[in-house]
């Protein structure tokens, strides 16, 4: 598998932006290390181009005839390698070099089903899925659980479209009569991948744990009543080193900057490294109940769940983003002892052929110190790899819906992408 051609551009006119992107893609496709006839296009646009989405998709499909299928959505910002575009007309594209039998584009019009068939004679089994969601969809959380159940791994990755106006998604399948069939609104759409597609994915929670992991021992709806048998409010105040006695304002200010990392009983909130894993959902503290010693969260809780208090700040965001990039690099090239090759060699080394980054629209470079700083961190950590992405109003990993997170997924090959 070769490198995935990718390009991005900004211009007030969609046709000029598309022409700039096409020139980059065609230049890359003429180079030997890039795929010459990629089959799957991932397309992300800012909301400036929503009204031109059909014309844009039609134009790209005509100009790139080898690309059989398209998927993507809209964001208030889009991402490319080392750069982000916020609040300006822009698009970002990556063309994936995957055999058509290894993936399937789905939507509400053409849903993903277990044991579904692509074409007349080739069966397809979904292992994982890239999901684009419309935030106005009723019962979105339940739909994600159902969608995860249609894959053998249960793993979803993606995000919720973000737009200051209309929302949309791209889901154009080979053989569609017109590009208008591939511009949709509402529900879920995306791409399901078979287990023949190498994927490595990590979530950065943008948070630093500030206390030990506790077990919720009593709860009601969204109220955490007790942690490890102690009143939850007492545990929170002790963790922060504050008190509500006397002047409560300093304590309330500290609480406003504190969140809670939640995970199910069978998935510890904290990893051995002291960081949150993908099973942890960070939720806001929305109230305190002094009478019952309870803490109210922006999510339903149950006894047995794990909870760790945490805080968000620039250094936590930067260090956790570096961490997930480092974990991905280490998973792709694990070091092993090898006497014939010195103290350390490599085993089963894989290469990145393309990457997808979905970040919260509340993050972006300004939270990391300046324009495009978030993507520059990813670039320094992973190198000059093809990358596409968008800034979402909610991020999806496994069957969970997150906020204020970043989700980095890389497509891998067992040999060098060249």
C-alpha positions as CSV (number, residue, x, y, z in Angstrom):
1,X,0.0,0.0,0.0
2,X,1.4,3.4,-1.0
3,X,1.0,6.8,0.6
4,X,-2.5,8.3,0.4
5,X,-2.5,11.5,-1.7
6,X,-3.8,14.4,0.4
7,X,-4.3,18.1,-0.1
8,X,-6.0,21.2,1.4
9,X,-6.7,24.8,0.4
10,X,-8.6,27.9,1.2
11,X,-10.3,30.3,-1.3
12,X,-13.5,32.3,-1.2
13,X,-14.7,30.5,-4.3
14,X,-15.2,26.7,-4.0
15,X,-14.1,26.0,-7.6
16,X,-10.8,27.8,-7.1
17,X,-10.3,25.9,-3.8
18,X,-11.0,22.6,-5.5
19,X,-8.7,23.4,-8.4
20,X,-5.9,24.1,-5.9
21,X,-6.5,20.8,-4.2
22,X,-6.7,18.9,-7.4
23,X,-3.4,20.3,-8.6
24,X,-1.7,19.1,-5.4
25,X,-3.4,15.6,-5.6
26,X,-2.5,15.1,-9.2
27,X,1.1,16.1,-8.6
28,X,1.4,13.6,-5.8
29,X,-0.3,10.8,-7.8
30,X,2.4,11.2,-10.4
31,X,5.1,10.4,-7.8
32,X,6.1,6.8,-7.2
33,X,5.6,6.8,-3.4
34,X,2.0,7.8,-3.7
35,X,-1.0,5.8,-4.9
36,X,-1.7,6.4,-8.5
37,X,-5.3,5.2,-8.5
38,X,-6.8,5.6,-5.0
39,X,-10.4,4.4,-4.6
40,X,-11.8,6.1,-1.5
41,X,-12.0,9.8,-1.0
42,X,-12.3,11.5,2.5
43,X,-13.6,15.0,2.0
44,X,-14.0,17.7,4.8
45,X,-15.3,21.2,4.1
46,X,-15.8,24.2,6.3
47,X,-19.4,25.5,6.6
48,X,-18.7,28.3,4.1
49,X,-19.0,25.7,1.3
50,X,-22.2,24.0,2.5
51,X,-24.4,25.6,-0.1
52,X,-22.0,24.4,-2.8
53,X,-21.5,20.9,-1.5
54,X,-23.3,19.1,-4.4
55,X,-21.5,21.0,-7.1
56,X,-18.2,20.5,-5.3
57,X,-18.6,16.7,-4.9
58,X,-19.8,16.4,-8.5
59,X,-16.7,18.3,-9.7
60,X,-14.3,16.2,-7.6
61,X,-15.9,12.9,-8.7
62,X,-15.6,13.9,-12.4
63,X,-12.0,15.0,-12.0
64,X,-10.9,12.0,-10.0
65,X,-12.5,9.0,-11.9
66,X,-10.4,6.4,-10.1
67,X,-12.0,7.4,-6.8
68,X,-15.1,5.1,-6.6
69,X,-16.5,6.2,-3.2
70,X,-16.6,9.4,-1.1
71,X,-17.2,10.1,2.6
72,X,-16.9,13.1,4.8
73,X,-18.7,16.0,6.5
74,X,-18.6,19.6,7.4
75,X,-16.8,21.4,10.3
76,X,-16.3,25.0,11.5
77,X,-12.7,24.1,10.8
78,X,-10.8,21.5,8.7
79,X,-7.3,20.1,9.2
80,X,-4.4,19.1,7.0
81,X,-0.8,18.0,7.8
82,X,0.7,20.8,9.9
83,X,-2.2,23.2,9.3
84,X,-5.8,24.0,10.4
85,X,-8.4,26.3,8.7
86,X,-10.8,27.9,11.1
87,X,-13.6,30.3,10.2
88,X,-12.6,30.5,6.5
89,X,-13.7,28.8,3.3
90,X,-11.5,25.7,3.0
91,X,-11.5,22.0,2.2
92,X,-9.2,19.1,3.0
93,X,-9.1,15.8,1.1
94,X,-7.3,12.4,1.5
95,X,-7.5,9.7,-1.2
96,X,-7.1,6.2,0.4
97,X,-5.4,3.4,-1.5
98,X,-7.6,0.5,-0.4
99,X,-9.1,-2.4,-2.4
100,X,-12.9,-1.8,-2.8
101,X,-13.5,-5.2,-1.1
102,X,-11.9,-3.9,2.1
103,X,-14.4,-1.1,2.8
104,X,-18.0,0.0,2.4
105,X,-19.5,3.5,2.4
106,X,-22.8,3.6,4.4
107,X,-25.5,6.0,5.3
108,X,-29.2,6.1,6.3
109,X,-30.0,5.4,2.6
110,X,-27.6,2.5,2.4
111,X,-27.1,1.2,5.9
112,X,-24.4,-1.0,7.2
113,X,-25.7,-4.5,8.0
114,X,-24.0,-7.5,9.4
115,X,-23.1,-9.9,6.6
116,X,-24.0,-7.3,4.0
117,X,-22.7,-7.8,0.5
118,X,-20.9,-5.3,-1.7
119,X,-21.6,-6.1,-5.3
120,X,-23.0,-9.4,-6.4
121,X,-20.3,-11.9,-5.4
122,X,-18.0,-10.5,-2.6
123,X,-19.1,-10.7,1.0
124,X,-18.1,-7.9,3.4
125,X,-17.7,-8.0,7.2
126,X,-17.2,-4.8,9.0
127,X,-14.4,-4.8,11.6
128,X,-14.4,-1.0,12.5
129,X,-16.0,2.1,11.1
130,X,-15.4,5.8,10.5
131,X,-18.6,7.6,11.5
132,X,-19.9,11.1,10.7
133,X,-22.9,12.0,12.8
134,X,-25.5,14.8,12.6
135,X,-25.8,16.3,16.1
136,X,-29.6,16.9,15.7
137,X,-30.2,13.2,15.2
138,X,-32.6,11.9,17.9
139,X,-31.2,9.2,20.3
140,X,-27.7,9.7,18.8
141,X,-26.0,7.8,21.8
142,X,-28.2,4.8,21.2
143,X,-27.5,4.8,17.5
144,X,-23.8,4.8,18.1
145,X,-24.2,1.7,20.4
146,X,-26.2,0.0,17.6
147,X,-23.7,0.9,14.9
148,X,-20.8,-0.4,17.0
149,X,-22.7,-3.7,17.3
150,X,-22.5,-4.0,13.6
151,X,-18.7,-4.3,13.6
152,X,-16.7,-7.2,14.9
153,X,-14.4,-5.1,17.0
154,X,-17.1,-2.7,18.3
155,X,-14.8,0.2,17.4
156,X,-16.1,3.4,15.9
157,X,-14.0,6.6,15.3
158,X,-15.1,9.9,13.9
159,X,-17.1,12.9,15.0
160,X,-20.3,15.0,14.9
161,X,-20.6,17.6,12.1
162,X,-20.2,21.2,13.2
163,X,-21.6,24.1,11.3
164,X,-23.0,27.6,12.0
165,X,-25.8,26.8,9.5
166,X,-27.0,23.6,7.8
167,X,-25.2,20.3,8.5
168,X,-24.4,17.7,6.0
169,X,-22.4,14.6,5.2
170,X,-20.9,13.1,2.1
171,X,-21.7,9.4,1.4
172,X,-21.3,8.7,-2.3
173,X,-21.0,5.1,-3.4
174,X,-19.8,3.7,-6.7
175,X,-22.5,3.5,-9.2
176,X,-24.6,6.4,-7.9
177,X,-26.4,8.2,-10.7
178,X,-25.4,11.7,-9.5
179,X,-23.4,13.4,-6.8
180,X,-26.6,14.8,-5.3
181,X,-27.3,11.3,-4.0
182,X,-24.1,11.5,-1.9
183,X,-24.9,14.8,0.0
184,X,-27.0,13.9,3.0
185,X,-28.3,15.3,6.3
186,X,-29.4,13.6,9.5
187,X,-28.4,10.3,11.0
188,X,-25.1,8.5,10.7
189,X,-22.9,7.9,7.6
190,X,-19.3,6.9,7.1
191,X,-17.0,4.1,6.0
192,X,-16.8,0.6,7.4
193,X,-13.5,-1.2,7.1
194,X,-12.7,-4.9,7.1
195,X,-10.0,-6.4,9.3
196,X,-7.7,-6.3,6.3
197,X,-7.3,-2.5,6.8
198,X,-4.6,-1.7,9.4
199,X,-5.9,1.0,11.9
200,X,-4.3,2.4,15.1
201,X,-6.4,4.9,17.0
202,X,-5.9,7.0,20.2
203,X,-8.0,9.6,22.1
204,X,-6.5,12.6,23.9
205,X,-8.8,13.9,26.6
206,X,-7.1,17.3,27.0
207,X,-7.0,16.7,30.8
208,X,-4.7,16.1,33.7
209,X,-6.0,13.8,36.5
210,X,-5.6,15.6,39.9
211,X,-6.6,12.9,42.3
212,X,-6.8,9.1,42.7
213,X,-9.3,6.9,41.0
214,X,-12.4,6.2,43.0
215,X,-15.3,3.8,42.7
216,X,-18.8,5.3,42.8
217,X,-20.5,3.4,45.7
218,X,-23.8,5.2,45.6
219,X,-25.5,7.2,42.8
220,X,-28.9,8.4,41.5
221,X,-29.4,9.6,37.9
222,X,-26.6,12.2,37.4
223,X,-25.8,12.5,41.1
224,X,-22.7,10.9,42.5
225,X,-23.6,10.4,46.2
226,X,-20.6,8.6,47.5
227,X,-17.1,7.6,46.4
228,X,-15.4,4.6,48.1
229,X,-18.0,5.0,50.8
230,X,-17.3,8.7,51.5
231,X,-19.6,11.6,50.5
232,X,-18.6,12.5,47.0
233,X,-18.6,16.3,47.8
234,X,-16.1,15.7,50.6
235,X,-13.8,13.7,48.3
236,X,-14.0,16.5,45.7
237,X,-13.2,19.3,48.2
238,X,-10.4,17.3,49.7
239,X,-8.9,16.6,46.3
240,X,-9.0,20.3,45.5
241,X,-7.7,21.3,49.0
242,X,-10.6,23.7,49.5
243,X,-13.6,24.1,51.9
244,X,-17.1,25.5,51.6
245,X,-16.9,26.9,55.2
246,X,-16.7,30.6,55.6
247,X,-16.2,32.2,52.2
248,X,-17.2,29.5,49.6
249,X,-16.2,31.5,46.5
250,X,-12.6,30.2,46.2
251,X,-13.9,26.7,46.5
252,X,-16.6,27.3,43.8
253,X,-14.0,28.8,41.5
254,X,-11.9,25.7,41.9
255,X,-14.9,23.4,41.2
256,X,-15.7,25.4,38.0
257,X,-12.3,24.4,36.6
258,X,-12.7,20.8,37.6
259,X,-14.2,17.9,35.6
260,X,-14.8,14.2,36.2
261,X,-13.4,11.3,34.2
262,X,-15.9,8.4,34.1
263,X,-15.5,4.8,33.1
264,X,-17.5,1.6,33.5
265,X,-16.7,-0.8,36.3
266,X,-14.8,-3.2,33.9
267,X,-12.7,-0.3,32.5
268,X,-10.4,1.6,34.9
269,X,-10.6,5.4,34.4
270,X,-6.8,5.6,34.7
271,X,-4.2,3.7,32.7
272,X,-1.0,2.5,34.3
273,X,0.7,5.6,32.9
274,X,-1.6,7.8,34.9
275,X,-3.5,9.1,31.8
276,X,-7.1,8.6,30.8
277,X,-7.8,5.8,28.3
278,X,-10.3,5.7,25.5
279,X,-12.9,4.1,27.8
280,X,-13.0,7.3,30.0
281,X,-15.5,10.0,29.3
282,X,-14.7,13.4,30.7
283,X,-17.9,15.2,32.0
284,X,-18.6,18.6,33.5
285,X,-19.5,19.1,37.1
286,X,-22.9,20.8,36.9
287,X,-23.8,21.2,40.5
288,X,-23.1,20.5,44.2
289,X,-25.7,19.2,46.7
290,X,-24.3,20.1,50.1
291,X,-27.3,18.6,51.9
292,X,-26.6,15.1,50.5
293,X,-22.9,15.6,50.0
294,X,-23.3,14.9,46.3
295,X,-21.8,16.0,43.1
296,X,-23.9,16.4,40.0
297,X,-22.4,15.5,36.6
298,X,-23.5,16.1,33.0
299,X,-24.1,12.4,32.5
300,X,-25.9,9.6,34.2
301,X,-23.9,7.6,36.7
302,X,-24.2,4.2,38.3
303,X,-22.7,2.5,41.3
304,X,-19.6,0.6,40.4
305,X,-18.4,3.1,37.8
306,X,-14.9,4.5,38.2
307,X,-14.3,8.3,38.6
308,X,-11.3,10.5,38.7
309,X,-11.4,14.3,39.1
310,X,-9.3,16.2,36.5
311,X,-8.6,19.7,35.1
312,X,-8.0,21.1,31.6
313,X,-5.2,23.5,30.8
314,X,-2.8,24.2,28.0
315,X,0.1,22.1,29.3
316,X,-2.2,19.1,29.9
317,X,-3.6,19.4,26.4
318,X,-0.1,19.6,24.8
319,X,1.4,16.8,26.9
320,X,-1.5,14.4,26.3
321,X,-1.5,15.0,22.6
322,X,2.2,14.2,22.5
323,X,1.5,11.1,24.5
324,X,-1.0,9.6,22.1
325,X,1.3,10.3,19.1
326,X,4.1,8.6,20.9
327,X,1.9,5.6,21.7
328,X,1.0,5.2,18.1
329,X,4.6,5.4,17.0
330,X,5.6,2.8,19.5
331,X,2.8,0.5,18.5
332,X,3.8,0.7,14.9
333,X,7.5,0.0,15.5
334,X,7.8,-2.1,18.7
335,X,11.3,-2.5,20.0
336,X,12.5,-6.0,20.9
337,X,15.7,-7.5,22.3
338,X,17.7,-9.0,19.4
339,X,21.2,-10.2,20.1
340,X,22.0,-10.3,16.4
341,X,21.1,-6.7,15.8
342,X,22.5,-5.1,19.0
343,X,20.5,-4.3,22.1
344,X,17.3,-3.5,20.3
345,X,15.7,-4.4,17.0
346,X,12.3,-4.0,15.5
347,X,9.6,-6.6,14.9
348,X,6.5,-6.4,12.7
349,X,7.2,-2.7,11.9
350,X,4.4,-0.9,10.2
351,X,4.3,2.4,8.3
352,X,1.7,5.2,8.3
353,X,0.1,5.6,4.9
354,X,-2.5,8.2,6.0
355,X,-4.0,9.7,9.1
356,X,-7.3,11.2,10.2
357,X,-7.5,13.7,13.1
358,X,-10.9,14.8,14.6
359,X,-10.6,17.5,17.2
360,X,-13.2,19.4,19.2
361,X,-14.2,22.7,17.7
362,X,-13.5,24.2,21.2
363,X,-9.8,23.2,20.9
364,X,-7.8,24.2,17.9
365,X,-4.5,26.0,17.8
366,X,-5.4,28.9,20.0
367,X,-5.9,26.5,22.9
368,X,-2.4,25.1,22.2
369,X,-0.6,28.4,21.9
370,X,-1.3,29.8,18.4
371,X,-2.8,29.2,15.0
372,X,-2.3,25.6,13.8
373,X,-0.3,24.7,17.0
374,X,-2.4,21.6,17.6
375,X,-1.7,20.2,14.1
376,X,2.0,21.2,14.4
377,X,2.3,19.0,17.5
378,X,0.9,16.1,15.5
379,X,3.3,16.9,12.7
380,X,6.4,17.0,14.9
381,X,5.4,13.7,16.5
382,X,4.4,11.7,13.5
383,X,6.4,13.4,10.7
384,X,5.3,14.4,7.2
385,X,2.5,11.9,6.8
386,X,-0.7,12.4,4.8
387,X,-3.4,13.8,7.2
388,X,-7.0,15.0,6.9
389,X,-9.5,15.9,9.5
390,X,-12.1,18.3,10.8
391,X,-13.2,20.1,14.0
392,X,-16.3,18.6,15.4
393,X,-19.1,19.4,17.8
394,X,-18.5,16.0,19.4
395,X,-15.9,13.2,19.0
396,X,-16.7,9.5,18.6
397,X,-14.5,6.7,19.8
398,X,-15.8,3.1,20.5
399,X,-19.5,3.8,21.0
400,X,-19.0,6.8,23.2
401,X,-19.6,10.5,22.4
402,X,-16.9,12.8,23.7
403,X,-16.3,16.5,24.0
404,X,-13.1,18.6,24.2
405,X,-11.1,15.7,22.9
406,X,-8.8,14.8,20.0
407,X,-9.0,11.5,18.1
408,X,-6.1,10.4,16.0
409,X,-6.4,7.4,13.7
410,X,-3.7,6.2,11.3
411,X,-4.0,3.8,8.4
412,X,-1.0,1.4,8.4
413,X,0.8,-0.9,6.0
414,X,3.0,-3.9,7.0
415,X,5.6,-2.6,4.6
416,X,6.9,0.8,3.8
417,X,4.4,3.0,1.9
418,X,6.6,3.4,-1.2
